[in-house]
């Protein structure tokens, strides 16, 4: 992806709207519900849905957990 320009969108997305990488709470809202847990809480749920890659951390609050403002 050297030189690639990615559009950054913050806020709610409608199911099926656009393509890209969706992370944290937005990914959870679109169906990236963690299926398994680990003792440490380290792990991710990766899911493709249409033209999107959804990424959600197993336990919220870490690097890719809830985005805080």
C-alpha positions as CSV (number, residue, x, y, z in Angstrom):
1,X,0.0,0.0,0.0
2,X,2.9,2.3,-0.4
3,X,1.6,5.6,-1.5
4,X,-2.1,4.6,-1.0
5,X,-4.4,7.3,0.2
6,X,-7.2,6.1,2.4
7,X,-10.2,8.2,3.3
8,X,-10.8,8.5,7.0
9,X,-14.4,8.5,8.2
10,X,-15.5,9.0,11.8
11,X,-19.0,8.3,12.8
12,X,-21.8,5.8,12.3
13,X,-22.0,3.8,9.1
14,X,-25.0,2.2,7.5
15,X,-24.8,-1.5,6.7
16,X,-23.6,-1.9,3.1
17,X,-22.4,1.8,2.8
18,X,-19.0,2.1,1.2
19,X,-15.9,0.0,1.5
20,X,-12.8,0.0,3.7
21,X,-11.5,-1.0,7.0
22,X,-13.8,-0.5,10.0
23,X,-12.5,-0.7,13.5
24,X,-13.6,-0.7,17.2
25,X,-17.2,0.1,18.1
26,X,-18.3,0.7,14.4
27,X,-17.1,-2.8,13.6
28,X,-19.0,-4.2,16.5
29,X,-22.2,-2.4,15.3
30,X,-21.7,-4.0,11.9
31,X,-21.4,-7.5,13.2
32,X,-17.8,-8.1,14.3
33,X,-18.9,-9.6,17.7
34,X,-16.0,-11.5,19.3
35,X,-16.7,-15.2,19.2
36,X,-14.1,-16.4,21.7
37,X,-12.3,-14.8,24.7
38,X,-8.9,-15.2,26.0
39,X,-7.6,-14.9,29.6
40,X,-5.4,-12.0,28.7
41,X,-8.0,-10.3,26.5
42,X,-5.6,-10.1,23.6
43,X,-7.1,-11.1,20.4
44,X,-9.2,-9.7,17.5
45,X,-12.3,-10.6,15.6
46,X,-11.6,-10.1,11.9
47,X,-14.6,-10.3,9.6
48,X,-15.2,-9.5,5.9
49,X,-18.6,-8.1,5.1
50,X,-19.2,-7.0,1.5
51,X,-16.4,-4.6,0.6
52,X,-15.3,-4.1,4.2
53,X,-12.9,-5.5,6.6
54,X,-14.2,-5.3,10.2
55,X,-11.7,-5.4,13.1
56,X,-12.7,-5.6,16.7
57,X,-10.6,-6.4,19.8
58,X,-11.8,-9.3,22.0
59,X,-12.0,-7.1,25.1
60,X,-12.7,-3.3,24.7
61,X,-10.5,-0.6,26.0
62,X,-7.1,-1.5,24.4
63,X,-5.3,-0.4,21.3
64,X,-8.2,-1.2,19.1
65,X,-11.0,-1.1,21.7
66,X,-13.3,1.8,22.1
67,X,-12.1,5.0,20.5
68,X,-12.0,7.7,23.2
69,X,-12.5,11.4,22.4
